[in-house]
Amino acid sequence: MIVPMGTLKIQDMRIIKILFPILLLGSLSFTLVGYIAHDEKDHFPELAKIALRVSGNRFLLADHDSTSLVLPIVELDQNRFELSFQRPLSIMPDSLVNIISNSFQVSNLPKDYIVEVIDCDSKQVAYSYQVSKNVEKNLIPCIGRKLPSNCYKVHVLFTEQKAGLFSYKNYSLLSFVLIGFLGLGLLHRKKEKGKGLVQEVSHYSKIGAYTFYEHQNTLVKDDLIIQLTSKECELLKILNKNQNKVVKRDLLIKEVWEDNGVFVGRSLDTFISKIRKKLKNDATIRIVNVHGVGYKLEVS
């Protein structure tokens, strides 16, 4: 039955005014999510190549090589990629596992894969391991046994392509989430500081025997690669720029916590303690607490 517009009540008109933009946003979000799902699948090889190039760069840095090149990443066949290097290098399995895992997490790649380190000359597998989203199925042997300097190629086989989040059965849930975000965006615009999906190493500095890659939240010393949290990295960045100078507590708190939530209790002291532990392998480095004033990064 068609109801003439004149017979609609004012309350009904208000409901229509509310429902129409919601339904419109829902329709748009379905289209958008469908595009994202298709786009992510189509661009999987490119994302994998970027993550492997970042990993290769970090392998070279861990091997104290900042000049040689990571060769072009090759897609051998579906879901299998090859990473190779311009010069021989040594590989520590611990670093190999951590570097690849971190790069894949940042790029949001599948969590099921097999890694093989291939000797260029003999074509034999010098080292391999398997990672699964089911941690109990992880097979990571020979941790701590360094592979000698040689020509190596790293093969990665993704055993399961990512589907889950962007599958059709989740479109409805994602639509409501998108509607919520769009609605909040119309009510209140908030400027956000964006960061790229993957960043190549563009800046580093020395802290004693450590190399500090602030854009990757990473400290490197010999074969040791240490990941920093975002706040640890921000604190260390400020202290490092003011080596052997006292930095006031108020400045550290303002710079690190002002735009990132509420500062609670002794958070600053807790994070300074964590940074100290991550710098403990170099006796020439000290973070000194100047009572009632702030902290000083001393490097002999």
C-alpha atoms as an extended CHARMM CRD file, in Angstrom:
* protein
*
       300  EXT
         1         1  MET       CA              0.0000000000        0.0000000000        0.0000000000  PROA      1               0.0000000000
         2         2  ILE       CA              1.3250000000        3.4440000000       -0.9490000000  PROA      2               0.0000000000
         3         3  VAL       CA              0.8810000000        6.0540000000        1.7680000000  PROA      3               0.0000000000
         4         4  PRO       CA              0.4640000000        9.6280000000        0.5140000000  PROA      4               0.0000000000
         5         5  MET       CA              3.1910000000       11.9180000000        1.8060000000  PROA      5               0.0000000000
         6         6  GLY       CA              0.6170000000       14.1750000000        3.3570000000  PROA      6               0.0000000000
         7         7  THR       CA             -0.5470000000       11.4480000000        5.7620000000  PROA      7               0.0000000000
         8         8  LEU       CA              2.9390000000       10.8270000000        7.2180000000  PROA      8               0.0000000000
         9         9  LYS       CA              3.3630000000       12.0250000000       10.7770000000  PROA      9               0.0000000000
        10        10  ILE       CA              6.1490000000       14.3990000000       11.7810000000  PROA      10              0.0000000000
        11        11  GLN       CA              7.6870000000       11.6000000000       13.8860000000  PROA      11              0.0000000000
        12        12  ASP       CA              7.7480000000        9.3190000000       10.8260000000  PROA      12              0.0000000000
        13        13  MET       CA              9.5150000000       12.0080000000        8.8190000000  PROA      13              0.0000000000
        14        14  ARG       CA             12.1800000000       12.3100000000       11.5330000000  PROA      14              0.0000000000
        15        15  ILE       CA             12.7620000000        8.5590000000       11.4520000000  PROA      15              0.0000000000
        16        16  ILE       CA             13.1360000000        8.6530000000        7.6630000000  PROA      16              0.0000000000
        17        17  LYS       CA             15.6170000000       11.5280000000        7.9430000000  PROA      17              0.0000000000
        18        18  ILE       CA             17.6850000000        9.4570000000       10.4070000000  PROA      18              0.0000000000
        19        19  LEU       CA             17.4670000000        6.1430000000        8.5280000000  PROA      19              0.0000000000
        20        20  PHE       CA             18.1950000000        7.4870000000        5.0550000000  PROA      20              0.0000000000
        21        21  PRO       CA             21.8200000000        8.5980000000        5.7010000000  PROA      21              0.0000000000
        22        22  ILE       CA             22.4820000000        5.4080000000        7.6830000000  PROA      22              0.0000000000
        23        23  LEU       CA             21.2370000000        3.2210000000        4.8160000000  PROA      23              0.0000000000
        24        24  LEU       CA             23.1950000000        5.3080000000        2.3290000000  PROA      24              0.0000000000
        25        25  LEU       CA             26.3880000000        4.9590000000        4.3710000000  PROA      25              0.0000000000
        26        26  GLY       CA             25.7410000000        1.2340000000        4.7210000000  PROA      26              0.0000000000
        27        27  SER       CA             25.4680000000        0.8440000000        0.9700000000  PROA      27              0.0000000000
        28        28  LEU       CA             28.6420000000        2.8360000000        0.4040000000  PROA      28              0.0000000000
        29        29  SER       CA             30.5240000000        0.8300000000        3.0260000000  PROA      29              0.0000000000
        30        30  PHE       CA             29.5510000000       -2.4730000000        1.3680000000  PROA      30              0.0000000000
        31        31  THR       CA             30.9940000000       -1.1720000000       -1.8960000000  PROA      31              0.0000000000
        32        32  LEU       CA             34.1210000000        0.1110000000       -0.1640000000  PROA      32              0.0000000000
        33        33  VAL       CA             34.7900000000       -3.1110000000        1.7460000000  PROA      33              0.0000000000
        34        34  GLY       CA             34.2910000000       -5.1400000000       -1.4160000000  PROA      34              0.0000000000
        35        35  TYR       CA             36.8570000000       -2.9540000000       -3.1430000000  PROA      35              0.0000000000
        36        36  ILE       CA             39.3090000000       -3.3280000000       -0.2500000000  PROA      36              0.0000000000
        37        37  ALA       CA             38.9710000000       -7.1250000000       -0.3160000000  PROA      37              0.0000000000
        38        38  HSD       CA             39.6130000000       -7.2230000000       -4.0560000000  PROA      38              0.0000000000
        39        39  ASP       CA             42.4190000000       -4.6700000000       -3.8530000000  PROA      39              0.0000000000
        40        40  GLU       CA             44.2510000000       -6.4670000000       -1.0160000000  PROA      40              0.0000000000
        41        41  LYS       CA             44.1540000000       -9.7840000000       -2.8880000000  PROA      41              0.0000000000
        42        42  ASP       CA             45.4040000000       -8.1700000000       -6.1010000000  PROA      42              0.0000000000
        43        43  HSD       CA             48.2580000000       -6.3940000000       -4.3240000000  PROA      43              0.0000000000
        44        44  PHE       CA             49.4300000000       -9.2980000000       -2.1620000000  PROA      44              0.0000000000
        45        45  PRO       CA             52.6060000000       -9.9260000000       -4.2700000000  PROA      45              0.0000000000
        46        46  GLU       CA             53.6010000000       -6.2470000000       -4.0590000000  PROA      46              0.0000000000
        47        47  LEU       CA             53.1210000000       -6.1590000000       -0.2710000000  PROA      47              0.0000000000
        48        48  ALA       CA             55.1350000000       -9.3670000000        0.1180000000  PROA      48              0.0000000000
        49        49  LYS       CA             57.9770000000       -7.9260000000       -1.9790000000  PROA      49              0.0000000000
        50        50  ILE       CA             58.0550000000       -4.7230000000        0.0760000000  PROA      50              0.0000000000
        51        51  ALA       CA             58.1570000000       -6.6630000000        3.3570000000  PROA      51              0.0000000000
        52        52  LEU       CA             60.9670000000       -8.8980000000        2.0630000000  PROA      52              0.0000000000
        53        53  ARG       CA             62.9830000000       -5.9090000000        0.8330000000  PROA      53              0.0000000000
        54        54  VAL       CA             62.6720000000       -4.3010000000        4.2800000000  PROA      54              0.0000000000
        55        55  SER       CA             63.7580000000       -7.6180000000        5.8360000000  PROA      55              0.0000000000
        56        56  GLY       CA             66.7530000000       -7.8650000000        3.4900000000  PROA      56              0.0000000000
        57        57  ASN       CA             67.8260000000       -4.3420000000        4.3880000000  PROA      57              0.0000000000
        58        58  ARG       CA             67.7360000000       -5.2290000000        8.0830000000  PROA      58              0.0000000000
        59        59  PHE       CA             69.7090000000       -8.4630000000        7.4840000000  PROA      59              0.0000000000
        60        60  LEU       CA             72.5010000000       -6.4060000000        5.9100000000  PROA      60              0.0000000000
        61        61  LEU       CA             72.4640000000       -3.8760000000        8.7590000000  PROA      61              0.0000000000
        62        62  ALA       CA             72.6910000000       -6.6880000000       11.3120000000  PROA      62              0.0000000000
        63        63  ASP       CA             75.7240000000       -7.9680000000        9.3600000000  PROA      63              0.0000000000
        64        64  HSD       CA             77.3210000000       -4.4750000000        9.5340000000  PROA      64              0.0000000000
        65        65  ASP       CA             76.7850000000       -3.9130000000        5.8190000000  PROA      65              0.0000000000
        66        66  SER       CA             75.2830000000       -0.5230000000        4.9990000000  PROA      66              0.0000000000
        67        67  THR       CA             76.5200000000       -0.2240000000        1.4040000000  PROA      67              0.0000000000
        68        68  SER       CA             75.6930000000       -3.3630000000       -0.5960000000  PROA      68              0.0000000000
        69        69  LEU       CA             72.3180000000       -3.8880000000       -2.2520000000  PROA      69              0.0000000000
        70        70  VAL       CA             69.3020000000       -6.0670000000       -1.7340000000  PROA      70              0.0000000000
        71        71  LEU       CA             68.6620000000       -7.5050000000       -5.1880000000  PROA      71              0.0000000000
        72        72  PRO       CA             65.1670000000       -7.3280000000       -6.7680000000  PROA      72              0.0000000000
        73        73  ILE       CA             62.6560000000       -9.6210000000       -5.0650000000  PROA      73              0.0000000000
        74        74  VAL       CA             61.5360000000      -12.3980000000       -7.4120000000  PROA      74              0.0000000000
        75        75  GLU       CA             58.1310000000      -14.1030000000       -7.3810000000  PROA      75              0.0000000000
        76        76  LEU       CA             59.1490000000      -17.6860000000       -8.2260000000  PROA      76              0.0000000000
        77        77  ASP       CA             55.5950000000      -18.9570000000       -8.4640000000  PROA      77              0.0000000000
        78        78  GLN       CA             52.2760000000      -18.3970000000       -6.7010000000  PROA      78              0.0000000000
        79        79  ASN       CA             52.8800000000      -17.4390000000       -3.0530000000  PROA      79              0.0000000000
        80        80  ARG       CA             56.6510000000      -18.1830000000       -3.2550000000  PROA      80              0.0000000000
        81        81  PHE       CA             59.2230000000      -15.3630000000       -3.2630000000  PROA      81              0.0000000000
        82        82  GLU       CA             63.0170000000      -15.1310000000       -3.4030000000  PROA      82              0.0000000000
        83        83  LEU       CA             65.1970000000      -12.6090000000       -1.5450000000  PROA      83              0.0000000000
        84        84  SER       CA             68.8560000000      -12.3510000000       -2.6130000000  PROA      84              0.0000000000
        85        85  PHE       CA             71.8470000000      -10.1100000000       -1.9460000000  PROA      85              0.0000000000
        86        86  GLN       CA             74.6560000000       -8.4300000000       -3.8540000000  PROA      86              0.0000000000
        87        87  ARG       CA             77.3760000000       -9.7640000000       -1.5210000000  PROA      87              0.0000000000
        88        88  PRO       CA             77.8740000000      -12.7370000000        0.8210000000  PROA      88              0.0000000000
        89        89  LEU       CA             76.6090000000      -12.3180000000        4.3760000000  PROA      89              0.0000000000
        90        90  SER       CA             76.3120000000      -14.2900000000        7.5910000000  PROA      90              0.0000000000
        91        91  ILE       CA             72.8780000000      -15.0180000000        9.0480000000  PROA      91              0.0000000000
        92        92  MET       CA             71.8710000000      -15.5940000000       12.6660000000  PROA      92              0.0000000000
        93        93  PRO       CA             68.6840000000      -17.7160000000       12.7710000000  PROA      93              0.0000000000
        94        94  ASP       CA             67.3510000000      -15.7240000000       15.7520000000  PROA      94              0.0000000000
        95        95  SER       CA             67.6130000000      -12.4620000000       13.7790000000  PROA      95              0.0000000000
        96        96  LEU       CA             66.2060000000      -14.0940000000       10.6360000000  PROA      96              0.0000000000
        97        97  VAL       CA             63.0730000000      -15.2480000000       12.4660000000  PROA      97              0.0000000000
        98        98  ASN       CA             62.5160000000      -11.9340000000       14.2910000000  PROA      98              0.0000000000
        99        99  ILE       CA             63.1760000000       -9.6570000000       11.3190000000  PROA      99              0.0000000000
       100       100  ILE       CA             60.8630000000      -11.5210000000        8.9340000000  PROA      100             0.0000000000
       101       101  SER       CA             58.1470000000      -11.8540000000       11.5830000000  PROA      101             0.0000000000
       102       102  ASN       CA             58.2210000000       -8.1040000000       12.3590000000  PROA      102             0.0000000000
       103       103  SER       CA             58.1820000000       -7.0960000000        8.6800000000  PROA      103             0.0000000000
       104       104  PHE       CA             55.2600000000       -9.4150000000        7.8890000000  PROA      104             0.0000000000
       105       105  GLN       CA             53.2710000000       -8.1670000000       10.8880000000  PROA      105             0.0000000000
       106       106  VAL       CA             53.7330000000       -4.5250000000        9.8410000000  PROA      106             0.0000000000
       107       107  SER       CA             52.6230000000       -5.3820000000        6.2860000000  PROA      107             0.0000000000
       108       108  ASN       CA             49.6690000000       -7.4250000000        7.6080000000  PROA      108             0.0000000000
       109       109  LEU       CA             50.7390000000      -10.4900000000        5.6230000000  PROA      109             0.0000000000
       110       110  PRO       CA             49.5280000000      -14.0750000000        6.2710000000  PROA      110             0.0000000000
       111       111  LYS       CA             50.8430000000      -15.7490000000        9.4210000000  PROA      111             0.0000000000
       112       112  ASP       CA             51.4070000000      -19.1660000000        7.8190000000  PROA      112             0.0000000000
       113       113  TYR       CA             54.6710000000      -19.4580000000        5.8960000000  PROA      113             0.0000000000
       114       114  ILE       CA             57.8640000000      -21.4840000000        5.4160000000  PROA      114             0.0000000000
       115       115  VAL       CA             61.3100000000      -19.8700000000        5.1600000000  PROA      115             0.0000000000
       116       116  GLU       CA             64.3320000000      -21.5570000000        3.5250000000  PROA      116             0.0000000000
       117       117  VAL       CA             67.8880000000      -20.2150000000        3.3780000000  PROA      117             0.0000000000
       118       118  ILE       CA             69.4660000000      -21.5980000000        0.1880000000  PROA      118             0.0000000000
       119       119  ASP       CA             73.2210000000      -21.9080000000       -0.4460000000  PROA      119             0.0000000000
       120       120  CYS       CA             73.7720000000      -20.1970000000       -3.8430000000  PROA      120             0.0000000000
       121       121  ASP       CA             76.4720000000      -22.6520000000       -4.9550000000  PROA      121             0.0000000000
       122       122  SER       CA             75.2230000000      -26.0310000000       -3.7450000000  PROA      122             0.0000000000
       123       123  LYS       CA             71.5080000000      -25.1290000000       -4.0420000000  PROA      123             0.0000000000
       124       124  GLN       CA             71.0720000000      -26.9520000000       -0.7200000000  PROA      124             0.0000000000
       125       125  VAL       CA             68.9130000000      -25.7110000000        2.1550000000  PROA      125             0.0000000000
       126       126  ALA       CA             71.2950000000      -24.2850000000        4.7680000000  PROA      126             0.0000000000
       127       127  TYR       CA             68.5100000000      -23.4370000000        7.2160000000  PROA      127             0.0000000000
       128       128  SER       CA             64.7090000000      -23.5150000000        7.2770000000  PROA      128             0.0000000000
       129       129  TYR       CA             61.7800000000      -23.0610000000        9.6070000000  PROA      129             0.0000000000
       130       130  GLN       CA             57.9670000000      -22.9420000000        9.6060000000  PROA      130             0.0000000000
       131       131  VAL       CA             55.6370000000      -20.4050000000       11.2180000000  PROA      131             0.0000000000
       132       132  SER       CA             51.9070000000      -20.8250000000       11.7840000000  PROA      132             0.0000000000
       133       133  LYS       CA             49.1720000000      -18.7220000000       13.3190000000  PROA      133             0.0000000000
       134       134  ASN       CA             48.7000000000      -21.7980000000       15.5120000000  PROA      134             0.0000000000
       135       135  VAL       CA             51.8400000000      -21.3200000000       17.6280000000  PROA      135             0.0000000000
       136       136  GLU       CA             51.9540000000      -25.0090000000       18.5760000000  PROA      136             0.0000000000
       137       137  LYS       CA             52.7300000000      -25.8340000000       14.9270000000  PROA      137             0.0000000000
       138       138  ASN       CA             55.7740000000      -23.5380000000       14.7550000000  PROA      138             0.0000000000
       139       139  LEU       CA             58.9920000000      -25.3840000000       13.8350000000  PROA      139             0.0000000000
       140       140  ILE       CA             62.0530000000      -23.1710000000       14.4750000000  PROA      140             0.0000000000
       141       141  PRO       CA             65.2540000000      -25.2450000000       14.9180000000  PROA      141             0.0000000000
       142       142  CYS       CA             68.9200000000      -24.3680000000       15.5860000000  PROA      142             0.0000000000
       143       143  ILE       CA             68.3580000000      -21.0100000000       17.2820000000  PROA      143             0.0000000000
       144       144  GLY       CA             71.7130000000      -19.4580000000       18.2060000000  PROA      144             0.0000000000
       145       145  ARG       CA             73.7830000000      -21.2940000000       15.5530000000  PROA      145             0.0000000000
       146       146  LYS       CA             75.1300000000      -18.6690000000       13.1870000000  PROA      146             0.0000000000
       147       147  LEU       CA             75.3860000000      -19.4330000000        9.4670000000  PROA      147             0.0000000000
       148       148  PRO       CA             78.8990000000      -18.5330000000        8.2100000000  PROA      148             0.0000000000
       149       149  SER       CA             79.4230000000      -15.7700000000        5.6640000000  PROA      149             0.0000000000
       150       150  ASN       CA             78.3500000000      -17.0700000000        2.2610000000  PROA      150             0.0000000000
       151       151  CYS       CA             76.1350000000      -16.3630000000       -0.7350000000  PROA      151             0.0000000000
       152       152  TYR       CA             72.5660000000      -17.0780000000        0.3730000000  PROA      152             0.0000000000
       153       153  LYS       CA             69.0860000000      -16.7260000000       -1.0720000000  PROA      153             0.0000000000
       154       154  VAL       CA             66.0320000000      -16.6340000000        1.1750000000  PROA      154             0.0000000000
       155       155  HSD       CA             62.8800000000      -18.3350000000       -0.1120000000  PROA      155             0.0000000000
       156       156  VAL       CA             59.5100000000      -17.6480000000        1.5160000000  PROA      156             0.0000000000
       157       157  LEU       CA             56.4310000000      -19.7400000000        0.7540000000  PROA      157             0.0000000000
       158       158  PHE       CA             53.0850000000      -18.4770000000        2.0610000000  PROA      158             0.0000000000
       159       159  THR       CA             51.1310000000      -21.6400000000        2.8080000000  PROA      159             0.0000000000
       160       160  GLU       CA             47.8070000000      -19.8420000000        3.2560000000  PROA      160             0.0000000000
       161       161  GLN       CA             46.7240000000      -16.6130000000        1.6100000000  PROA      161             0.0000000000
       162       162  LYS       CA             45.0240000000      -14.1200000000        3.8730000000  PROA      162             0.0000000000
       163       163  ALA       CA             41.2610000000      -14.0120000000        3.5610000000  PROA      163             0.0000000000
       164       164  GLY       CA             39.5730000000      -13.9350000000        6.9890000000  PROA      164             0.0000000000
       165       165  LEU       CA             38.9810000000      -10.2900000000        7.7940000000  PROA      165             0.0000000000
       166       166  PHE       CA             37.9150000000       -9.2060000000        4.3420000000  PROA      166             0.0000000000
       167       167  SER       CA             35.7410000000      -12.1970000000        3.4990000000  PROA      167             0.0000000000
       168       168  TYR       CA             32.1660000000      -11.5860000000        2.3950000000  PROA      168             0.0000000000
       169       169  LYS       CA             30.6370000000      -13.0060000000        5.5730000000  PROA      169             0.0000000000
       170       170  ASN       CA             32.1870000000      -10.1390000000        7.5430000000  PROA      170             0.0000000000
       171       171  TYR       CA             30.9470000000       -7.3420000000        5.2910000000  PROA      171             0.0000000000
       172       172  SER       CA             27.9560000000       -6.5550000000        7.5300000000  PROA      172             0.0000000000
       173       173  LEU       CA             30.0670000000       -6.1570000000       10.6510000000  PROA      173             0.0000000000
       174       174  LEU       CA             32.5890000000       -4.0230000000        8.8050000000  PROA      174             0.0000000000
       175       175  SER       CA             29.7860000000       -1.9230000000        7.3630000000  PROA      175             0.0000000000
       176       176  PHE       CA             28.4950000000       -1.0380000000       10.8230000000  PROA      176             0.0000000000
       177       177  VAL       CA             32.0280000000       -0.2540000000       11.9750000000  PROA      177             0.0000000000
       178       178  LEU       CA             32.5620000000        2.0020000000        8.9770000000  PROA      178             0.0000000000
       179       179  ILE       CA             29.2160000000        3.6950000000        9.5850000000  PROA      179             0.0000000000
       180       180  GLY       CA             30.2740000000        4.3810000000       13.1570000000  PROA      180             0.0000000000
       181       181  PHE       CA             33.5650000000        5.8910000000       12.0920000000  PROA      181             0.0000000000
       182       182  LEU       CA             31.9530000000        7.9770000000        9.3740000000  PROA      182             0.0000000000
       183       183  GLY       CA             29.3380000000        9.2240000000       11.8090000000  PROA      183             0.0000000000
       184       184  LEU       CA             31.9300000000       10.2100000000       14.3670000000  PROA      184             0.0000000000
       185       185  GLY       CA             33.9270000000       11.8850000000       11.6300000000  PROA      185             0.0000000000
       186       186  LEU       CA             30.9410000000       14.0670000000       10.7010000000  PROA      186             0.0000000000
       187       187  LEU       CA             30.4380000000       15.0640000000       14.3260000000  PROA      187             0.0000000000
       188       188  HSD       CA             34.0340000000       15.7170000000       15.2170000000  PROA      188             0.0000000000
       189       189  ARG       CA             37.1380000000       16.0430000000       13.0720000000  PROA      189             0.0000000000
       190       190  LYS       CA             40.3440000000       15.0740000000       14.7200000000  PROA      190             0.0000000000
       191       191  LYS       CA             43.7540000000       15.5150000000       13.1920000000  PROA      191             0.0000000000
       192       192  GLU       CA             45.7460000000       12.2940000000       13.3370000000  PROA      192             0.0000000000
       193       193  LYS       CA             49.3850000000       11.7240000000       12.8420000000  PROA      193             0.0000000000
       194       194  GLY       CA             49.7290000000        9.0870000000       10.0820000000  PROA      194             0.0000000000
       195       195  LYS       CA             52.5900000000        6.6730000000        9.5550000000  PROA      195             0.0000000000
       196       196  GLY       CA             53.4010000000        4.7410000000        6.3380000000  PROA      196             0.0000000000
       197       197  LEU       CA             52.7490000000        1.0030000000        6.1300000000  PROA      197             0.0000000000
       198       198  VAL       CA             56.3790000000        0.2360000000        5.5510000000  PROA      198             0.0000000000
       199       199  GLN       CA             59.3050000000        2.6170000000        5.8850000000  PROA      199             0.0000000000
       200       200  GLU       CA             62.7730000000        2.0540000000        4.5800000000  PROA      200             0.0000000000
       201       201  VAL       CA             65.5850000000        2.9870000000        6.9570000000  PROA      201             0.0000000000
       202       202  SER       CA             66.0980000000        6.7010000000        6.2960000000  PROA      202             0.0000000000
       203       203  HSD       CA             67.8270000000        7.8550000000        9.4920000000  PROA      203             0.0000000000
       204       204  TYR       CA             70.0290000000        6.3410000000       12.1210000000  PROA      204             0.0000000000
       205       205  SER       CA             72.3760000000        7.4880000000       14.8430000000  PROA      205             0.0000000000
       206       206  LYS       CA             75.0100000000        5.9490000000       17.1030000000  PROA      206             0.0000000000
       207       207  ILE       CA             74.5490000000        5.4340000000       20.8370000000  PROA      207             0.0000000000
       208       208  GLY       CA             77.7900000000        3.9100000000       22.0550000000  PROA      208             0.0000000000
       209       209  ALA       CA             78.0960000000        0.4850000000       20.4030000000  PROA      209             0.0000000000
       210       210  TYR       CA             74.4260000000        0.5550000000       19.3390000000  PROA      210             0.0000000000
       211       211  THR       CA             72.9770000000        1.8290000000       16.0740000000  PROA      211             0.0000000000
       212       212  PHE       CA             69.5950000000        3.4680000000       16.6850000000  PROA      212             0.0000000000
       213       213  TYR       CA             67.1010000000        3.3230000000       13.7840000000  PROA      213             0.0000000000
       214       214  GLU       CA             64.3990000000        5.6200000000       15.1190000000  PROA      214             0.0000000000
       215       215  HSD       CA             62.0490000000        5.1990000000       12.1290000000  PROA      215             0.0000000000
       216       216  GLN       CA             61.9640000000        1.4340000000       12.7080000000  PROA      216             0.0000000000
       217       217  ASN       CA             61.9450000000        1.5140000000       16.5290000000  PROA      217             0.0000000000
       218       218  THR       CA             65.0860000000       -0.6220000000       16.4820000000  PROA      218             0.0000000000
       219       219  LEU       CA             68.4600000000       -0.8670000000       18.2200000000  PROA      219             0.0000000000
       220       220  VAL       CA             71.1910000000       -2.9530000000       16.5570000000  PROA      220             0.0000000000
       221       221  LYS       CA             74.4260000000       -4.1440000000       18.1850000000  PROA      221             0.0000000000
       222       222  ASP       CA             76.4510000000       -6.7700000000       16.3330000000  PROA      222             0.0000000000
       223       223  ASP       CA             74.0010000000       -9.6510000000       15.7290000000  PROA      223             0.0000000000
       224       224  LEU       CA             71.5910000000       -8.3790000000       18.3830000000  PROA      224             0.0000000000
       225       225  ILE       CA             68.4250000000       -6.6630000000       17.1230000000  PROA      225             0.0000000000
       226       226  ILE       CA             66.2600000000       -5.0670000000       19.8130000000  PROA      226             0.0000000000
       227       227  GLN       CA             62.7320000000       -3.8360000000       19.1680000000  PROA      227             0.0000000000
       228       228  LEU       CA             61.5220000000       -0.7390000000       21.0200000000  PROA      228             0.0000000000
       229       229  THR       CA             57.9370000000        0.2060000000       21.7660000000  PROA      229             0.0000000000
       230       230  SER       CA             56.7730000000        3.5100000000       20.2880000000  PROA      230             0.0000000000
       231       231  LYS       CA             57.0780000000        5.3280000000       23.6280000000  PROA      231             0.0000000000
       232       232  GLU       CA             60.5090000000        3.8060000000       24.3690000000  PROA      232             0.0000000000
       233       233  CYS       CA             61.6180000000        4.9960000000       20.9380000000  PROA      233             0.0000000000
       234       234  GLU       CA             60.2500000000        8.5200000000       21.4690000000  PROA      234             0.0000000000
       235       235  LEU       CA             61.9590000000        8.8120000000       24.8680000000  PROA      235             0.0000000000
       236       236  LEU       CA             65.2860000000        7.4890000000       23.5670000000  PROA      236             0.0000000000
       237       237  LYS       CA             65.0870000000        9.8060000000       20.5580000000  PROA      237             0.0000000000
       238       238  ILE       CA             64.7830000000       12.8600000000       22.8340000000  PROA      238             0.0000000000
       239       239  LEU       CA             67.5320000000       11.6940000000       25.2090000000  PROA      239             0.0000000000
       240       240  ASN       CA             69.8170000000       10.8420000000       22.2900000000  PROA      240             0.0000000000
       241       241  LYS       CA             69.4100000000       14.2900000000       20.7380000000  PROA      241             0.0000000000
       242       242  ASN       CA             70.5430000000       15.6960000000       24.0820000000  PROA      242             0.0000000000
       243       243  GLN       CA             73.3990000000       13.2750000000       24.8570000000  PROA      243             0.0000000000
       244       244  ASN       CA             75.2350000000       14.1660000000       28.1000000000  PROA      244             0.0000000000
       245       245  LYS       CA             72.6500000000       16.8690000000       28.8530000000  PROA      245             0.0000000000
       246       246  VAL       CA             69.8680000000       16.8050000000       31.4360000000  PROA      246             0.0000000000
       247       247  VAL       CA             66.3800000000       16.6320000000       29.9250000000  PROA      247             0.0000000000
       248       248  LYS       CA             63.6400000000       17.7890000000       32.2890000000  PROA      248             0.0000000000
       249       249  ARG       CA             60.9120000000       15.3500000000       33.3250000000  PROA      249             0.0000000000
       250       250  ASP       CA             58.2010000000       17.8010000000       32.3250000000  PROA      250             0.0000000000
       251       251  LEU       CA             59.5790000000       18.0370000000       28.7810000000  PROA      251             0.0000000000
       252       252  LEU       CA             59.7670000000       14.2330000000       28.3890000000  PROA      252             0.0000000000
       253       253  ILE       CA             56.2180000000       13.7980000000       29.6820000000  PROA      253             0.0000000000
       254       254  LYS       CA             54.8840000000       16.6040000000       27.4650000000  PROA      254             0.0000000000
       255       255  GLU       CA             56.5840000000       15.3220000000       24.2960000000  PROA      255             0.0000000000
       256       256  VAL       CA             55.7110000000       11.6340000000       24.7440000000  PROA      256             0.0000000000
       257       257  TRP       CA             52.3630000000       11.5880000000       26.5350000000  PROA      257             0.0000000000
       258       258  GLU       CA             50.6030000000       14.9210000000       25.8580000000  PROA      258             0.0000000000
       259       259  ASP       CA             48.8180000000       13.7830000000       22.6660000000  PROA      259             0.0000000000
       260       260  ASN       CA             48.7390000000       10.0600000000       23.4580000000  PROA      260             0.0000000000
       261       261  GLY       CA             46.3540000000        9.5980000000       26.3510000000  PROA      261             0.0000000000
       262       262  VAL       CA             46.5890000000       10.1760000000       30.0850000000  PROA      262             0.0000000000
       263       263  PHE       CA             49.9570000000       10.0420000000       31.8470000000  PROA      263             0.0000000000
       264       264  VAL       CA             49.6160000000        7.6770000000       34.8310000000  PROA      264             0.0000000000
       265       265  GLY       CA             51.8180000000        7.6050000000       37.9440000000  PROA      265             0.0000000000
       266       266  ARG       CA             55.4260000000        6.5910000000       37.3770000000  PROA      266             0.0000000000
       267       267  SER       CA             55.0720000000        5.6860000000       33.7120000000  PROA      267             0.0000000000
       268       268  LEU       CA             58.1510000000        7.7310000000       32.7530000000  PROA      268             0.0000000000
       269       269  ASP       CA             60.3720000000        5.9760000000       35.3170000000  PROA      269             0.0000000000
       270       270  THR       CA             59.0580000000        2.5780000000       34.1920000000  PROA      270             0.0000000000
       271       271  PHE       CA             59.8850000000        3.2390000000       30.5480000000  PROA      271             0.0000000000
       272       272  ILE       CA             63.3350000000        4.6420000000       31.4220000000  PROA      272             0.0000000000
       273       273  SER       CA             64.0290000000        1.4210000000       33.3450000000  PROA      273             0.0000000000
       274       274  LYS       CA             63.0350000000       -0.6490000000       30.2700000000  PROA      274             0.0000000000
       275       275  ILE       CA             65.3460000000        1.4030000000       28.0360000000  PROA      275             0.0000000000
       276       276  ARG       CA             68.2260000000        0.9080000000       30.4930000000  PROA      276             0.0000000000
       277       277  LYS       CA             67.7960000000       -2.8760000000       30.2330000000  PROA      277             0.0000000000
       278       278  LYS       CA             67.8780000000       -2.7170000000       26.4300000000  PROA      278             0.0000000000
       279       279  LEU       CA             71.1460000000       -0.7270000000       26.5290000000  PROA      279             0.0000000000
       280       280  LYS       CA             72.7760000000       -2.8980000000       29.2020000000  PROA      280             0.0000000000
       281       281  ASN       CA             75.2190000000       -4.6070000000       26.7940000000  PROA      281             0.0000000000
       282       282  ASP       CA             77.3550000000       -1.4550000000       26.5150000000  PROA      282             0.0000000000
       283       283  ALA       CA             79.0200000000       -0.3350000000       29.7450000000  PROA      283             0.0000000000
       284       284  THR       CA             79.8270000000        3.1020000000       28.2700000000  PROA      284             0.0000000000
       285       285  ILE       CA             76.1240000000        4.0320000000       28.2750000000  PROA      285             0.0000000000
       286       286  ARG       CA             74.2370000000        5.2490000000       31.3540000000  PROA      286             0.0000000000
       287       287  ILE       CA             70.8630000000        6.8820000000       31.8420000000  PROA      287             0.0000000000
       288       288  VAL       CA             71.2750000000        8.9860000000       34.9630000000  PROA      288             0.0000000000
       289       289  ASN       CA             68.3810000000       10.1340000000       37.1310000000  PROA      289             0.0000000000
       290       290  VAL       CA             69.0100000000       13.7370000000       38.1970000000  PROA      290             0.0000000000
       291       291  HSD       CA             66.7590000000       13.8210000000       41.2630000000  PROA      291             0.0000000000
       292       292  GLY       CA             63.8910000000       16.2530000000       41.0050000000  PROA      292             0.0000000000
       293       293  VAL       CA             64.9990000000       17.4870000000       37.5710000000  PROA      293             0.0000000000
       294       294  GLY       CA             65.0200000000       14.7850000000       34.8950000000  PROA      294             0.0000000000
       295       295  TYR       CA             67.2290000000       12.2970000000       33.0860000000  PROA      295             0.0000000000
       296       296  LYS       CA             70.5430000000       12.3950000000       31.2610000000  PROA      296             0.0000000000
       297       297  LEU       CA             71.8630000000        9.9430000000       28.6350000000  PROA      297             0.0000000000
       298       298  GLU       CA             75.6060000000        9.6730000000       29.2920000000  PROA      298             0.0000000000
       299       299  VAL       CA             77.7950000000        8.1160000000       26.6090000000  PROA      299             0.0000000000
       300       300  SER       CA             81.4830000000        7.8680000000       27.4370000000  PROA      300             0.0000000000
